[in-house]
Amino acid sequence: MLWVKAFHIISMVCWFAGIFYLPRLFVYHAACEDEPGRERFKIMERKLYRGITTPSMVATIVFGVWLVSYNVSGYFSQGWFHAKLALIVLLIIYHFYCGHLVKVFRDDLNSRSHVFYRWLNELPVFVLLAVVILAVVKPF
């Protein structure tokens, strides 16, 4: 079980690294004014999303489900776990929204400023704080 937990944490850290960096790339991409720079951002965004962030999300979910399988009734009887699951669902939605934005930038259809993406970049920080506190402190 400790190996599964270790790989769950490792994959979660990798997922969040991608979730933090991808919107930062959107900030720079939205502010970029030269064609070679925009093309470079398209490549970086695609590789980060497909090569690191999405596989890390899948691994996080697989290892998380595996951990829960050791004590399903125990986890589902605790309120903190329900709150954590709700936040994870929101994070998965955020992840796929970022994937949508990768396509928007790829197709040169972005109409938002870098300021929008700066705000978007901050959202997963709050999810991370809440998920870690829920998993470690188990406040309810």
C-alpha positions as CSV (number, residue, x, y, z in Angstrom):
1,M,0.0,0.0,0.0
2,L,2.9,2.4,0.7
3,W,4.2,2.0,-2.8
4,V,0.8,2.8,-4.2
5,K,0.6,5.9,-2.0
6,A,4.1,7.0,-3.0
7,F,3.2,6.7,-6.7
8,H,-0.1,8.5,-6.1
9,I,1.8,11.4,-4.6
10,I,4.5,11.4,-7.3
11,S,1.9,11.5,-10.1
12,M,-0.1,14.2,-8.3
13,V,3.0,16.4,-8.0
14,C,3.7,15.9,-11.8
15,W,0.0,16.6,-12.6
16,F,0.1,19.8,-10.6
17,A,3.4,20.9,-12.1
18,G,1.7,20.7,-15.5
19,I,-1.5,22.3,-14.2
20,F,0.5,25.2,-12.8
21,Y,2.8,25.7,-15.9
22,L,0.3,25.3,-18.7
23,P,-1.8,28.4,-17.9
24,R,1.5,30.3,-17.4
25,L,2.4,29.4,-21.0
26,F,-1.1,30.7,-22.0
27,V,-0.2,34.0,-20.3
28,Y,3.0,34.3,-22.3
29,H,1.3,33.0,-25.5
30,A,-1.5,35.6,-25.2
31,A,1.0,38.4,-24.8
32,C,3.3,37.1,-27.6
33,E,3.3,39.3,-30.7
34,D,5.7,37.5,-33.1
35,E,4.8,34.4,-35.2
36,P,7.8,32.3,-34.4
37,G,7.1,32.8,-30.7
38,R,3.5,31.8,-31.0
39,E,4.4,28.7,-32.9
40,R,6.9,27.8,-30.2
41,F,4.2,28.2,-27.5
42,K,1.9,26.0,-29.5
43,I,4.5,23.2,-29.4
44,M,5.3,23.7,-25.7
45,E,1.6,23.7,-24.7
46,R,0.8,20.6,-26.7
47,K,3.8,18.6,-25.4
48,L,3.1,19.7,-21.8
49,Y,-0.6,18.8,-22.0
50,R,-0.3,15.5,-23.9
51,G,3.1,14.3,-22.7
52,I,3.2,15.2,-19.0
53,T,0.0,16.7,-17.6
54,T,-2.6,14.3,-19.0
55,P,-0.6,11.1,-18.3
56,S,0.1,12.4,-14.8
57,M,-3.6,13.0,-14.3
58,V,-4.5,9.5,-15.4
59,A,-1.8,8.0,-13.1
60,T,-3.0,10.1,-10.2
61,I,-6.6,8.8,-10.7
62,V,-5.5,5.2,-11.1
63,F,-3.3,5.2,-8.0
64,G,-5.9,7.1,-6.0
65,V,-8.7,4.6,-6.9
66,W,-6.2,1.8,-6.1
67,L,-5.6,3.4,-2.6
68,V,-9.3,3.8,-2.0
69,S,-9.9,0.1,-3.0
70,Y,-8.1,-1.0,0.2
71,N,-10.8,0.5,2.3
72,V,-13.8,1.7,0.3
73,S,-16.4,1.9,3.0
74,G,-13.9,3.6,5.4
75,Y,-13.1,6.4,2.9
76,F,-16.7,6.9,1.8
77,S,-17.9,7.2,5.4
78,Q,-15.8,10.3,6.0
79,G,-16.9,13.8,5.1
80,W,-13.4,15.1,4.2
81,F,-13.1,12.4,1.5
82,H,-16.4,13.6,-0.2
83,A,-15.0,17.2,-0.2
84,K,-11.7,16.0,-1.6
85,L,-13.5,14.1,-4.4
86,A,-15.6,17.1,-5.3
87,L,-12.4,19.2,-5.6
88,I,-10.8,16.5,-7.7
89,V,-13.7,16.6,-10.1
90,L,-13.3,20.3,-10.4
91,L,-9.6,19.9,-11.0
92,I,-10.4,17.4,-13.8
93,I,-12.8,19.8,-15.4
94,Y,-10.1,22.5,-15.1
95,H,-7.6,20.1,-16.7
96,F,-9.9,19.5,-19.7
97,Y,-10.7,23.2,-20.0
98,C,-6.9,23.8,-20.3
99,G,-6.9,21.1,-23.0
100,H,-9.6,23.1,-24.8
101,L,-7.5,26.2,-24.5
102,V,-4.5,24.4,-26.0
103,K,-6.7,23.8,-29.1
104,V,-7.9,27.4,-29.1
105,F,-4.3,28.7,-29.2
106,R,-3.3,26.0,-31.7
107,D,-6.1,27.2,-34.1
108,D,-5.2,30.9,-33.4
109,L,-8.7,31.5,-32.0
110,N,-7.7,33.1,-28.7
111,S,-9.6,36.3,-27.9
112,R,-8.6,36.7,-24.3
113,S,-5.8,38.8,-22.8
114,H,-2.9,37.6,-20.8
115,V,-4.7,39.0,-17.7
116,F,-7.4,36.4,-18.0
117,Y,-4.8,33.7,-18.1
118,R,-3.0,35.1,-15.1
119,W,-6.2,34.7,-13.0
120,L,-6.9,31.3,-14.5
121,N,-3.4,30.3,-13.4
122,E,-4.2,30.9,-9.7
123,L,-7.2,28.6,-9.4
124,P,-5.4,25.3,-9.0
125,V,-3.4,26.7,-6.1
126,F,-6.5,26.9,-4.0
127,V,-7.6,23.4,-5.0
128,L,-4.1,22.1,-4.0
129,L,-4.2,23.8,-0.6
130,A,-7.7,22.4,0.1
131,V,-6.9,18.9,-1.1
132,V,-3.7,18.6,0.9
133,I,-5.4,20.0,4.1
134,L,-8.3,17.6,3.6
135,A,-6.1,14.6,3.1
136,V,-3.7,15.4,5.9
137,V,-5.8,17.1,8.6
138,K,-9.1,15.3,7.8
139,P,-11.0,18.2,9.5
140,F,-14.4,16.5,9.3
